[in-house]
């Protein structure tokens, strides 16, 4: 408990970063309120969530049929499909494609899958110019940071910090007003859209029966990224599929309401392939990268339910731990409760990934808001069990649990322990409380008191009472 | 003992037994007032949640397995803790899956109740003759709220406490930051969560912060005490059994 681990350093840093605390508080409070209003406005939100879960569960159970169906339909409409078993294959496909087509400049709309495979670094390293066009992503790209929230990548930044960034990088005159900042970003990005040879996007849902991909957004940047450049590359985690176009009626409702509290996102694009002969708009080429990257390993195991996730971010906003430390402290691509489940699975090489499932009070607020009702706390507990099995338990904790088990399975030891505790409490507690306890419990009394132990245990008092009753009756 | 009267085991939990005996006595009092014959098995200790939540499933299996055995064939089990009741009702299923005790665990889950749930939903009582002159605010402990669907019962009971002004707690469904070993292992996050809870409680100017779980109560009371706050934290049972001393 006393060893310094990077995760704990990041947590302490986050807790003491007052800008971060301000930004997190403003944003999560707004998200929570918006979501609650939008979900509350539905006449039958619970049934809609049950339907959403059923749609996603069906898709996961039939991935073996639905993915080939999606691929065949994409190809039938003139698109290309890349089956990428890991990030390396996905990156190589995209870089080779860009080289073969003489691409110089690339615009990107928001994609967590591309974050997952660290695509930007790879593209830049290969000599391409890459610009993020989602406002939040653009902000963190200018800042040289990574997203700290699934749908609001720059949630950790205050408007004041964004203003400074724009003044520094884009020559914006000093202001803390939002509209001029948006105008500045829009002007800078407009040029990039027009210059770009390739647009890279994520995918909210792949629709198997129609070969379409769905992208939801609020800024219009995804629509521009996928239509203006001559090549569109979409990256989709293989689990992000639904069987039928008709499933979108449910999925789009729960996604928008859970994510931002909107009835529907401002732009919902259904894209099926490149521009067809005679069509004036749309790219010349469309490529769909189907990214596995560890997902098929998760499928069928005890964490399979995590693949139901539609990346709405509601669990992050609702989580009191996320609210306190923000996304960067988690250290993985995905943060918050769902990130604490996914990171140890998708990024097993991160040395402190196993600590993430422990950074939860198991309050269940995440599961309560999840549009597909993922049992997040149950899976956090499974991760903890896996960490213990893998020998990663902290030695102090291990000893404490051994003592606990011995005590709780032997009434005589339990009773003796209780008596000893009460003896020490009588000597050491002051005014009914402990202000300081010895290690490792000093971590408790750092910020709060601990009650003095009572003179007798409940069972002692109960036994006395029963005895009195018997003698008086 | 007369036959035909309702009987129940009071599983006081290890924390109540060692730290808060009055909560156990209050719970027993409350049940007896309603004509329930209360039994407290002398060798009933702990549900095993601490080991389970820490990931030590073999340890949890040993502790909880023993508890299953002690409670075998005992009828209704009532616990003054939503968290420990949720452990039995919600998590024993996974702990004992594919073991010889799966059936016993299932059986116990079906006859285990949290105290307020038992009083209101099973006994059908909300008026228990409690009085408290002062202002009360209620914190929904997470496991009871989200894994057992509790909250309505405690509010119905508190609404009938004579002399009490029950005021809503802002963010009453937000975690206090206890979370078992989380409170020690991630003490700085836990403390940040506690700070928010204490601020909300102080904003109500309540005399009593009432909750249904002694673990959350320990966390909240510890924070209140450290700040020398005039608000005291008490378990629902203590209020209902008139076992909160006036000041």
Interface residues (C-beta under 8 A of the other chain):
Chain A: X1 X11 X12 X15 X320 X321 X324 X325 X358 X359 X360 X361 X362 X363 X364 X365 X367 X368 X378 X381 X383 X384 X385 X386 X387 X388 X393 X394 X397 X398 X401 X402 X404 X405 X407 X408 X409 X411 X414 X418 X421 X433 X435 X440 X441 X443 X444 X446 X447 X448 X449 X450 X451 X453 X454 X456 X457 X458 X459 X460 X461 X462 X463 X465
Chain B: X12 X14 X16 X17 X18 X19 X20 X21 X22 X23 X24 X25 X28 X40 X42 X43 X45 X46 X48 X50 X51 X52 X53 X54 X55 X56 X57 X59 X62 X63 X66 X91 X94 X142 X143 X145 X146 X147 X173 X174 X175 X177 X178 X179 X180 X181 X182 X183 X184 X185 X186 X187 X188 X189 X190 X191 X192 X193 X194 X196 X218 X219 X221 X222 X223 X225 X226
